[in-house]
């Protein structure tokens, strides 16, 4: 991934147990990222929790 790219990450609350591993892996790959945690995510009129 080019160095001038930043990744936006949306997670549901149910994914909280995995956030430490996810951020650790992204840092190992030297990826810039930011994001937010929500009770659920909506995509194409469907609600997702995982």
N, CA, C and O atoms as CSV, one atom per row, in Angstrom:
chain,resi,resn,atom,element,x,y,z
A,1,UNK,N,N,0.848,-1.178,0.000
A,1,UNK,CA,C,0.000,0.000,0.000
A,1,UNK,C,C,0.891,1.238,0.000
A,1,UNK,O,O,1.863,1.305,0.753
A,2,UNK,N,N,0.562,2.222,-0.845
A,2,UNK,CA,C,1.361,3.446,-0.880
A,2,UNK,C,C,1.349,4.153,0.481
A,2,UNK,O,O,0.360,4.088,1.211
A,3,UNK,N,N,2.436,4.815,0.808
A,3,UNK,CA,C,2.585,5.479,2.101
A,3,UNK,C,C,1.623,6.646,2.288
A,3,UNK,O,O,1.360,7.029,3.428
A,4,UNK,N,N,1.096,7.219,1.229
A,4,UNK,CA,C,0.229,8.381,1.370
A,4,UNK,C,C,-1.247,8.010,1.497
A,4,UNK,O,O,-2.108,8.875,1.334
A,5,UNK,N,N,-1.556,6.762,1.781
A,5,UNK,CA,C,-2.934,6.308,1.943
A,5,UNK,C,C,-3.243,6.097,3.416
A,5,UNK,O,O,-2.377,5.698,4.194
A,6,UNK,N,N,-4.485,6.367,3.788
A,6,UNK,CA,C,-4.964,6.134,5.142
A,6,UNK,C,C,-6.233,5.287,5.047
A,6,UNK,O,O,-7.080,5.526,4.187
A,7,UNK,N,N,-6.360,4.310,5.922
A,7,UNK,CA,C,-7.503,3.402,5.918
A,7,UNK,C,C,-8.488,3.807,7.002
A,7,UNK,O,O,-8.105,4.060,8.144
A,8,UNK,N,N,-9.768,3.866,6.628
A,8,UNK,CA,C,-10.850,4.165,7.560
A,8,UNK,C,C,-11.515,2.847,7.944
A,8,UNK,O,O,-11.881,2.060,7.072
A,9,UNK,N,N,-11.673,2.602,9.250
A,9,UNK,CA,C,-12.217,1.342,9.734
A,9,UNK,C,C,-13.441,1.606,10.600
A,9,UNK,O,O,-13.378,2.388,11.548
A,10,UNK,N,N,-14.558,0.952,10.275
A,10,UNK,CA,C,-15.759,0.980,11.098
A,10,UNK,C,C,-15.926,-0.402,11.704
A,10,UNK,O,O,-15.907,-1.401,10.984
A,11,UNK,N,N,-16.089,-0.471,13.017
A,11,UNK,CA,C,-16.289,-1.754,13.701
A,11,UNK,C,C,-17.555,-1.714,14.532
A,11,UNK,O,O,-17.957,-0.661,15.029
A,12,UNK,N,N,-18.183,-2.881,14.678
A,12,UNK,CA,C,-19.315,-2.973,15.601
A,12,UNK,C,C,-18.787,-3.320,16.984
A,12,UNK,O,O,-17.678,-3.835,17.123
A,13,UNK,N,N,-19.583,-3.037,17.999
A,13,UNK,CA,C,-19.163,-3.316,19.377
A,13,UNK,C,C,-18.800,-4.787,19.585
A,13,UNK,O,O,-17.941,-5.101,20.409
A,14,UNK,N,N,-19.441,-5.680,18.853
A,14,UNK,CA,C,-19.153,-7.109,19.006
A,14,UNK,C,C,-17.747,-7.464,18.546
A,14,UNK,O,O,-17.251,-8.544,18.868
A,15,UNK,N,N,-17.106,-6.594,17.813
A,15,UNK,CA,C,-15.751,-6.846,17.326
A,15,UNK,C,C,-14.676,-6.340,18.289
A,15,UNK,O,O,-13.487,-6.490,18.009
A,16,UNK,N,N,-15.064,-5.751,19.403
A,16,UNK,CA,C,-14.089,-5.195,20.350
A,16,UNK,C,C,-13.011,-6.184,20.793
A,16,UNK,O,O,-11.860,-5.775,20.948
A,17,UNK,N,N,-13.326,-7.471,21.005
A,17,UNK,CA,C,-12.251,-8.391,21.426
A,17,UNK,C,C,-11.110,-8.506,20.408
A,17,UNK,O,O,-10.013,-8.937,20.765
A,18,UNK,N,N,-11.347,-8.133,19.165
A,18,UNK,CA,C,-10.348,-8.285,18.109
A,18,UNK,C,C,-9.582,-7.003,17.806
A,18,UNK,O,O,-8.644,-7.023,17.009
A,19,UNK,N,N,-9.962,-5.894,18.425
A,19,UNK,CA,C,-9.385,-4.600,18.049
A,19,UNK,C,C,-7.889,-4.518,18.340
A,19,UNK,O,O,-7.146,-3.921,17.562
A,20,UNK,N,N,-7.442,-5.097,19.432
A,20,UNK,CA,C,-6.006,-5.046,19.753
A,20,UNK,C,C,-5.194,-5.785,18.700
A,20,UNK,O,O,-4.152,-5.298,18.260
A,21,UNK,N,N,-5.665,-6.953,18.298
A,21,UNK,CA,C,-4.961,-7.721,17.263
A,21,UNK,C,C,-4.983,-6.962,15.932
A,21,UNK,O,O,-3.964,-6.875,15.246
A,22,UNK,N,N,-6.136,-6.421,15.575
A,22,UNK,CA,C,-6.262,-5.683,14.316
A,22,UNK,C,C,-5.308,-4.494,14.272
A,22,UNK,O,O,-4.566,-4.329,13.304
A,23,UNK,N,N,-5.322,-3.671,15.305
A,23,UNK,CA,C,-4.451,-2.498,15.299
A,23,UNK,C,C,-2.978,-2.890,15.331
A,23,UNK,O,O,-2.146,-2.217,14.722
A,24,UNK,N,N,-2.653,-3.959,16.028
A,24,UNK,CA,C,-1.268,-4.441,16.054
A,24,UNK,C,C,-0.802,-4.842,14.663
A,24,UNK,O,O,0.301,-4.488,14.245
A,25,UNK,N,N,-1.640,-5.580,13.947
A,25,UNK,CA,C,-1.283,-6.022,12.592
A,25,UNK,C,C,-1.154,-4.835,11.630
A,25,UNK,O,O,-0.249,-4.810,10.796
A,26,UNK,N,N,-2.042,-3.869,11.742
A,26,UNK,CA,C,-1.958,-2.687,10.873
A,26,UNK,C,C,-0.683,-1.899,11.146
A,26,UNK,O,O,-0.048,-1.395,10.219
A,27,UNK,N,N,-0.313,-1.794,12.414
A,27,UNK,CA,C,0.931,-1.089,12.762
A,27,UNK,C,C,2.154,-1.831,12.240
A,27,UNK,O,O,3.112,-1.204,11.789
A,28,UNK,N,N,2.132,-3.177,12.297
A,28,UNK,CA,C,3.250,-3.971,11.754
A,28,UNK,C,C,3.441,-3.696,10.272
A,28,UNK,O,O,4.566,-3.674,9.774
A,29,UNK,N,N,2.324,-3.486,9.565
A,29,UNK,CA,C,2.383,-3.215,8.127
A,29,UNK,C,C,2.603,-1.735,7.842
A,29,UNK,O,O,2.589,-1.305,6.689
A,30,UNK,N,N,2.809,-0.953,8.916
A,30,UNK,CA,C,3.053,0.482,8.811
A,30,UNK,C,C,1.936,1.197,8.060
A,30,UNK,O,O,2.190,2.117,7.282
A,31,UNK,N,N,0.694,0.767,8.300
A,31,UNK,CA,C,-0.466,1.388,7.664
A,31,UNK,C,C,-1.017,2.486,8.568
A,31,UNK,O,O,-1.136,2.311,9.781
A,32,UNK,N,N,-1.348,3.613,7.960
A,32,UNK,CA,C,-2.037,4.677,8.682
A,32,UNK,C,C,-3.520,4.331,8.698
A,32,UNK,O,O,-4.076,3.929,7.677
A,33,UNK,N,N,-4.160,4.486,9.851
A,33,UNK,CA,C,-5.575,4.147,9.953
A,33,UNK,C,C,-6.239,4.961,11.050
A,33,UNK,O,O,-5.585,5.489,11.949
A,34,UNK,N,N,-7.547,5.044,10.948
A,34,UNK,CA,C,-8.372,5.628,11.999
A,34,UNK,C,C,-9.754,5.029,11.842
A,34,UNK,O,O,-10.048,4.418,10.814
A,35,UNK,N,N,-10.604,5.192,12.837
A,35,UNK,CA,C,-11.925,4.617,12.717
A,35,UNK,C,C,-12.797,4.892,13.916
A,35,UNK,O,O,-12.511,5.752,14.750
A,36,UNK,N,N,-13.881,4.124,13.972
A,36,UNK,CA,C,-14.852,4.300,15.039
A,36,UNK,C,C,-15.526,2.969,15.335
A,36,UNK,O,O,-15.525,2.046,14.520
A,37,UNK,N,N,-16.102,2.903,16.532
A,37,UNK,CA,C,-16.816,1.710,16.975
A,37,UNK,C,C,-18.272,2.100,17.193
A,37,UNK,O,O,-18.569,3.100,17.847
A,38,UNK,N,N,-19.181,1.292,16.633
A,38,UNK,CA,C,-20.614,1.568,16.687
A,38,UNK,C,C,-21.372,0.367,17.247
A,38,UNK,O,O,-20.860,-0.751,17.216
A,39,UNK,N,N,-22.598,0.584,17.764
A,39,UNK,CA,C,-23.406,-0.547,18.238
A,39,UNK,C,C,-23.684,-1.544,17.106
A,39,UNK,O,O,-23.778,-2.747,17.349
A,40,UNK,N,N,-23.811,-1.056,15.899
A,40,UNK,CA,C,-24.028,-1.887,14.715
A,40,UNK,C,C,-23.705,-1.048,13.487
A,40,UNK,O,O,-23.543,0.168,13.582
A,41,UNK,N,N,-23.614,-1.697,12.348
A,41,UNK,CA,C,-23.322,-1.009,11.099
A,41,UNK,C,C,-24.462,-1.253,10.125
A,41,UNK,O,O,-25.058,-2.330,10.126
A,42,UNK,N,N,-24.771,-0.271,9.298
A,42,UNK,CA,C,-25.822,-0.400,8.298
A,42,UNK,C,C,-25.183,-0.304,6.922
A,42,UNK,O,O,-24.416,0.614,6.635
A,43,UNK,N,N,-25.520,-1.281,6.072
A,43,UNK,CA,C,-25.016,-1.299,4.704
A,43,UNK,C,C,-26.132,-1.826,3.811
A,43,UNK,O,O,-26.641,-2.924,4.039
A,44,UNK,N,N,-26.515,-1.060,2.801
A,44,UNK,CA,C,-27.578,-1.443,1.876
A,44,UNK,C,C,-28.859,-1.835,2.635
A,44,UNK,O,O,-29.459,-2.875,2.363
A,45,UNK,N,N,-29.253,-1.006,3.561
A,45,UNK,CA,C,-30.472,-1.184,4.349
A,45,UNK,C,C,-30.467,-2.415,5.247
A,45,UNK,O,O,-31.515,-2.797,5.768
A,46,UNK,N,N,-29.326,-3.035,5.436
A,46,UNK,CA,C,-29.179,-4.194,6.339
A,46,UNK,C,C,-28.332,-3.779,7.530
A,46,UNK,O,O,-27.372,-3.023,7.383
A,47,UNK,N,N,-28.685,-4.269,8.701
A,47,UNK,CA,C,-27.901,-3.986,9.912
A,47,UNK,C,C,-26.998,-5.165,10.217
A,47,UNK,O,O,-27.427,-6.317,10.156
A,48,UNK,N,N,-25.737,-4.874,10.548
A,48,UNK,CA,C,-24.742,-5.895,10.828
A,48,UNK,C,C,-24.126,-5.646,12.205
A,48,UNK,O,O,-23.938,-4.500,12.613
A,49,UNK,N,N,-23.818,-6.722,12.908
A,49,UNK,CA,C,-23.182,-6.615,14.214
A,49,UNK,C,C,-21.814,-7.288,14.227
A,49,UNK,O,O,-21.083,-7.187,15.212
A,50,UNK,N,N,-21.470,-7.963,13.157
A,50,UNK,CA,C,-20.146,-8.602,13.042
A,50,UNK,C,C,-19.561,-8.266,11.699
A,50,UNK,O,O,-18.451,-8.696,11.384
